[in-house]
Amino acid sequence: MIDISILSARIAVYHRGDGVHPHTHAFYQMYHVISGEGYAKAGEDVEKLEENMVVIFPPNVMHSVFDVGENALRLINIQFQSSDPLLQEELANAGFSNYVSEEILRLLWKVKEEWSGKGEFAKEMSEVLLGQYLLSFLRYTRKSDIQNEIRNMYRLDMDQLSGVARLVAGYIQQHMVDG
């Protein structure tokens, strides 16, 4: 089981002109954008925040949210700690933002709902669900990266193929890379 401790799980809403000033802390902070737009900065990296985007700020990295758009920026905001070295390494390699599927988003809503529940069991359940969410997120992120690498390889090579070889490569791309 993954060693995770949730410190808080809540909905955060920022309106035009609002934001989060640059700051650091000794735990992970994760935003999942429910709706709206804005920008997030982690270290020197800046990303535009859009619906279904996840941003994970590592511990001790200066980060902020700014330039919220016309519509309010609504986020699921989860702060957590983990001493699991494998999880820490995977999160560090995932980059600080990515898009996720609706299925993964539903799992994060369950984390937030359980954490808001009463009792120790609800808190423990939320940590188990967050572990599942993070593993799904990392798998989704890795799959996207691998698919993009393979797509780029096939785009270069497909132009040089003809006949049966091109048909086979097209089948592989359609059913194994894009599927």
C-alpha positions as CSV (number, residue, x, y, z in Angstrom):
1,M,0.0,0.0,0.0
2,I,1.2,3.5,-0.8
3,D,2.1,5.7,2.2
4,I,-0.1,8.8,1.9
5,S,-1.5,11.2,4.4
6,I,-4.1,13.7,3.3
7,L,-3.8,17.1,5.1
8,S,-6.8,18.7,3.4
9,A,-9.3,18.1,0.6
10,R,-11.6,20.9,-0.4
11,I,-13.0,22.9,-3.3
12,A,-11.2,26.2,-4.0
13,V,-12.8,28.9,-6.1
14,Y,-10.9,31.9,-7.5
15,H,-12.5,34.8,-9.3
16,R,-11.0,37.3,-11.7
17,G,-8.3,39.2,-9.9
18,D,-7.9,36.4,-7.3
19,G,-5.1,33.9,-7.1
20,V,-2.6,32.3,-4.9
21,H,0.6,34.3,-4.2
22,P,3.9,32.6,-4.7
23,H,4.7,30.3,-1.7
24,T,6.2,27.0,-0.7
25,H,5.4,24.3,1.8
26,A,6.8,20.8,2.8
27,F,3.9,18.8,1.3
28,Y,2.4,18.0,-2.1
29,Q,-0.5,20.2,-3.3
30,M,-2.7,19.0,-6.2
31,Y,-5.3,21.0,-8.1
32,H,-7.8,19.4,-10.4
33,V,-9.5,22.0,-12.5
34,I,-13.3,21.6,-12.5
35,S,-14.1,24.7,-14.5
36,G,-12.7,28.1,-15.5
37,E,-9.2,29.1,-16.6
38,G,-6.1,30.7,-15.2
39,Y,-2.4,30.1,-15.0
40,A,-0.2,28.1,-12.6
41,K,3.5,28.5,-12.0
42,A,5.8,25.9,-10.4
43,G,9.5,27.0,-10.2
44,E,10.1,28.6,-13.6
45,D,7.4,26.5,-15.5
46,V,4.1,28.2,-16.3
47,E,1.0,26.3,-17.5
48,K,-2.4,27.5,-18.6
49,L,-5.1,25.9,-16.4
50,E,-8.1,24.4,-18.1
51,E,-10.9,22.0,-17.4
52,N,-9.8,18.5,-16.5
53,M,-6.2,19.5,-16.0
54,V,-4.3,18.3,-13.0
55,V,-1.4,20.2,-11.5
56,I,0.8,18.7,-8.8
57,F,3.1,21.0,-7.0
58,P,6.0,19.1,-5.3
59,P,7.1,19.9,-1.8
60,N,9.4,22.9,-1.3
61,V,8.8,24.3,-4.9
62,M,7.7,27.9,-5.2
63,H,4.3,27.9,-6.9
64,S,1.3,30.2,-7.5
65,V,-2.0,30.6,-9.4
66,F,-2.8,33.8,-11.3
67,D,-4.6,35.5,-14.1
68,V,-7.9,33.9,-13.5
69,G,-10.2,34.3,-16.5
70,E,-13.7,35.7,-16.9
71,N,-15.3,32.7,-15.3
72,A,-14.4,31.6,-11.8
73,L,-11.6,29.0,-11.5
74,R,-13.0,26.0,-9.6
75,L,-10.5,23.4,-8.3
76,I,-10.4,20.3,-6.2
77,N,-7.5,21.2,-3.9
78,I,-5.8,18.3,-2.1
79,Q,-2.7,18.7,0.1
80,F,-0.9,15.5,1.0
81,Q,2.3,14.0,2.2
82,S,4.1,10.8,1.2
83,S,7.3,9.2,2.3
84,D,7.1,6.5,-0.4
85,P,10.3,6.9,-2.5
86,L,8.8,5.3,-5.6
87,L,5.8,7.5,-5.6
88,Q,8.0,10.6,-5.1
89,E,10.1,9.6,-8.0
90,E,7.2,8.9,-10.3
91,L,5.5,12.2,-9.4
92,A,8.8,14.1,-10.0
93,N,9.0,12.4,-13.5
94,A,5.3,13.1,-14.4
95,G,5.8,16.8,-14.9
96,F,3.7,19.3,-13.1
97,S,0.6,19.2,-15.2
98,N,-1.5,16.9,-17.4
99,Y,-5.0,16.2,-18.5
100,V,-6.9,13.3,-17.2
101,S,-10.0,11.3,-18.1
102,E,-13.5,11.7,-16.6
103,E,-13.0,8.3,-14.9
104,I,-10.0,9.6,-13.0
105,L,-11.8,12.8,-12.1
106,R,-14.7,10.8,-10.6
107,L,-12.1,9.0,-8.4
108,L,-10.8,12.3,-7.1
109,W,-14.3,13.5,-6.2
110,K,-14.6,10.3,-4.1
111,V,-11.4,11.2,-2.3
112,K,-12.7,14.7,-1.5
113,E,-16.1,13.3,-0.4
114,E,-14.6,10.6,1.9
115,W,-12.1,13.0,3.4
116,S,-15.0,15.4,4.2
117,G,-16.8,12.5,6.0
118,K,-16.9,11.8,9.6
119,G,-14.7,9.4,11.5
120,E,-11.3,7.7,11.1
121,F,-12.6,5.1,8.6
122,A,-13.6,7.9,6.1
123,K,-10.2,9.5,6.4
124,E,-8.4,6.2,5.8
125,M,-10.7,5.4,2.9
126,S,-9.8,8.8,1.3
127,E,-6.1,8.0,1.6
128,V,-6.6,4.7,-0.1
129,L,-8.6,6.4,-2.9
130,L,-6.0,9.1,-3.3
131,G,-3.3,6.4,-3.7
132,Q,-5.5,4.8,-6.4
133,Y,-6.0,8.2,-8.0
134,L,-2.3,8.9,-8.1
135,L,-1.5,5.5,-9.6
136,S,-4.2,6.0,-12.3
137,F,-2.9,9.6,-13.0
138,L,0.7,8.3,-13.3
139,R,-0.4,5.5,-15.6
140,Y,-2.5,7.8,-17.7
141,T,0.4,10.3,-17.9
142,R,2.9,7.6,-18.8
143,K,0.6,6.1,-21.4
144,S,0.2,9.5,-23.0
145,D,3.9,10.0,-23.1
146,I,4.6,6.6,-24.7
147,Q,1.8,7.0,-27.2
148,N,3.2,10.4,-28.3
149,E,6.7,8.9,-28.7
150,I,5.3,6.0,-30.8
151,R,3.1,8.3,-32.9
152,N,6.1,10.5,-33.6
153,M,8.2,7.4,-34.7
154,Y,5.4,6.1,-36.9
155,R,4.8,9.5,-38.5
156,L,8.4,9.6,-39.6
157,D,8.5,6.0,-40.9
158,M,4.9,5.8,-42.4
159,D,5.9,8.3,-45.1
160,Q,8.7,5.9,-46.2
161,L,6.4,2.8,-46.3
162,S,4.2,1.5,-49.1
163,G,2.0,-1.5,-49.9
164,V,1.5,-4.2,-47.2
165,A,4.1,-2.6,-44.9
166,R,2.2,0.6,-44.8
167,L,-1.1,-1.3,-44.1
168,V,0.4,-3.2,-41.2
169,A,2.0,-0.1,-39.8
170,G,-1.4,1.7,-40.1
171,Y,-3.1,-1.2,-38.3
172,I,-0.6,-1.1,-35.5
173,Q,-1.0,2.7,-35.1
174,Q,-4.8,2.5,-35.1
175,H,-5.2,-0.4,-32.8
176,M,-2.2,-0.4,-30.5
177,V,-1.0,3.2,-30.4
178,D,-4.1,5.3,-30.7
179,G,-6.5,2.8,-29.2
